[in-house]
């Protein structure tokens, strides 16, 4: 999902965001990966070659990007926020052994019907997290 520098700048501006170097770096980094990183993982990645971002700066950039609808926060483990630049509807697979997170297409799983919810509840959205073992961990267990 890698985008050009101009496309990223235009996307940020179109959402009414000021284009700061840190905000650009956080968004570009998220667009280039599919592992749903934590703030700590983003901090290490962005400061790998030259320390330019603090944890607070990354948090504020993430919150601005989330508020603009450009990224989403994914909660797959208690107390751990991860971030995803794919904001369209999709589900997740979470490996219980190695922690790998993989996107599952929306149409890959059956649609959940809300007709059995008690009267007064109005569902707006949902996503499913499938927990189990990825192929690498399953193979390691059988050896």
C-alpha positions, 0 to 999 in steps of 0.5 A, a space after each residue: 500500500 505504499 504511496 508517493 510522497 505527493 500522494 501522502 501530502 495531498 491526502 493529509 491536506 485533503 483531511 485538513 491536517 497540517 503536514 508536519 515531518 513527524 505526521 508525514 513520517 508516521 502516516 507513511 510508515 503505517 501505509 508501508 506495513 501491514 503488521 499493525 504496530 504499537 506506538 513503541 514499534 513505530 518509535 523504534 522504526 522511525 528513530 532507527 537512523 536519526 532520532 527525530 520523534 518522541 513517544 508523545 509526538 507519535 501519540 499526537 500524530 496518531 490521534 490526529 490521523 485517527 480523528 481524520 479517519 486515515 488510520 484506525 486503532 486496533 485493540 486485539 490484546 488487553 491494554 495494547 493499542 495497535 494502528 492500521 492504515 487500512 480503514 475499510 472494513 476487515 477482520 483480523 487473525 491473531 496468532 496466540 504464539 508469535 503474536 502475528 496479526 494478519 488482515 482477513 477480508 470482510 467477505 472472507 467470513 459470514 455476515 453477522 446478523 443483528 436481528 437477535 439483539 434485544 430491543 433497544 440495541 442498535 449495532 453500528 459496526 463490528 469486526 471479528 478477531 480470529 485467534 489461533 496459530 499461524 502456519 509457521 507456529 502450527 508447523 513448529 508444533 508438529 515437528 
